[in-house]
């Protein structure tokens, strides 16, 4: 589904990714871990198409198509979804309007009929219930005045509505207490399917107790320096990231 | 010959041509007032950019055309599309400055509300009109209020007697038809709420046709003790319209005015609000919204004075300027030495969406009292790249993302006014202007 080959990326001439390789197949869940500044979030943003990153080499194929030449919205319409570490507040933009415009843009791209207001409302309420999100938050401005947990649940609600092929969750666990992590993880787990791939970007192992990945990668210095199964995450939790950096240096 | 003489001469001809058809020519005080106003105008002339209040706004577009006061006005007009409220208690319709009885409806008004045209009021109750107009100082505000007084002709006449509380809004609709001629409508609106009266007014200026037109309206509002008025004004005139409006308030103790000033249409428009609060515990609140694209100019001018203690004023304006549009916000709140315990807030936020658009904003808070609570703030910004990215990352195209963010920006103003038709009109205007504005010109990201 996703093939990343020797990807190098800079921000203002400063390299942030230096030869990243990754292969993700449908149905798989990958975790990308790494210390602060290792390039995890940059990688997520480059995939989603955020401005400010300069791709200096390598390629990214999404279902065989060159992802990097597509506009941000085109990537989303083809089935890529990024849950942000810091969901953006949109004062004055109703969450319902936002979710409906988004879903209908993506449905139109998939050749599916547009949902009318009534159909959409029912769907949104069902998904909100699933995410244990107060339906009142649907009527409020997007993320404005939401608690940290509500913002993250609102991200997963979007994911549940949009049903992407590839979901990238950037530090979705950061700032959440254990109960909130469990709710978010339950939501993500209900979306696991043989057709869908998930990339979890996280600093800590604890999210992986709830969403179990098939593969774990360690990102350091802008490259994946080690890959393994879930045991690697447990080892990282125990020993920290230092030993990997030392091993790579050696 | 100086630059001003030529337009002034044209306006003198306009006055001469209109004079024989003006109402109430036999009323002595009115004749005196018109003569004084004419003299004031011809002696002082029009302001120039050197006049502080007109520093950012050129008058060329108003002074150059040769305007005419139209005598005929048609009644065959479908006003359905302009309706702002489905449950209006009454509707007064003016076409090119003249009341059109056939389009108006006032029969459902409760007792205690007198509503009609100023022209009729001058005929049937000149003494009552004199009570409020004879000593009005409003004509001295500017050359244009003098012009308005010299041409005093027609407008809204609304008097709500003590204690009468209207539960549904009153609609005031001014339509300017400018198809081939270049009409000017000089409207004089008189709105009086006696002690304890309550009402909501939805006032709208709109236009048909693409020829230049000039609306010059002067509205005097008098609120008795404990009276409450909600007053939404929508300027949505035609693409070549010039629109100038003065709203002058006279508030008695404990009265409350809550207004909304929306400027969407016209080529050149300016709204002024003047309020000198001379009685204690009066409240003045004004929300505003202006959108200027294409070659539009939109100007807001506020002159609010706290002259006595315990009054509050709050003004909150938002604007979006794009294309080659220009906006001017000149808000001045003055808190005089005696006005202790005043509360005043003045805020102006703008979105500047293209490199060729311009905003001049000048919020001024002058405070001469020491025990007051005052704040002011102003901002000029662009659409946030992070917000645009967020919307686009959810599959929403760039055009739709910009539209959503602009609508979100104005929502803070609109959400306090539960008038769905106004929301729709703003959305339509935004869509049109955003579609006209090339993205390459507007978005650095």
Contacts between the chains, C-beta under 8 A, distances in Angstrom:
chain1	res1	chain2	res2	distance
A	48	B	389	8.0
A	48	B	393	5.2
A	49	B	392	7.8
A	49	B	393	7.3
A	50	B	389	5.4
A	50	B	393	7.7
A	51	B	385	6.4
A	51	B	389	6.9
A	51	B	445	5.6
A	71	B	392	7.3
A	71	B	398	7.8
A	72	B	389	6.4
A	72	B	392	3.9
A	72	B	393	5.5
A	73	B	392	4.5
A	73	B	393	7.6
A	73	B	395	5.5
A	73	B	396	6.2
A	73	B	397	5.3
A	73	B	398	7.1
A	73	B	401	8.0
A	75	B	393	7.7
A	76	B	392	7.2
A	76	B	393	5.6
A	76	B	394	5.8
A	76	B	395	3.9
A	77	B	395	4.9
A	81	B	393	7.9
A	82	B	393	5.7
A	84	B	390	7.1
A	87	B	390	7.6
A	88	B	384	7.8
A	88	B	386	5.3
A	88	B	387	5.5
A	88	B	389	7.8
A	88	B	390	4.0
A	90	B	387	5.9
A	90	B	390	7.1
A	90	B	391	7.5
A	90	B	404	7.6
A	90	B	405	7.1
A	90	B	408	5.8
A	91	B	408	5.9
A	91	B	409	7.9
A	91	B	411	7.7
A	91	B	412	7.0
A	92	B	407	6.9
A	92	B	408	3.1
A	92	B	409	6.0
A	92	B	410	7.2
A	92	B	411	3.3
A	92	B	412	5.7
A	92	B	415	7.8
A	93	B	404	5.3
A	93	B	405	6.9
A	93	B	407	7.1
A	93	B	408	3.9
A	93	B	411	7.6
A	97	B	404	7.1
A	98	B	391	7.4
A	98	B	394	7.4
A	98	B	404	7.1
A	101	B	396	5.3
A	101	B	400	6.2
A	101	B	404	6.7
A	102	B	391	7.8
A	102	B	394	3.8
A	102	B	395	5.4
A	102	B	396	5.6
A	105	B	394	7.6
A	105	B	395	4.1
A	105	B	396	5.3
A	105	B	397	6.7
A	105	B	400	7.3
A	106	B	394	7.8
A	106	B	395	4.2
A	109	B	395	6.8
A	141	B	408	7.1
A	141	B	411	7.8
A	158	B	394	6.4
A	162	B	394	7.1
A	162	B	395	7.2
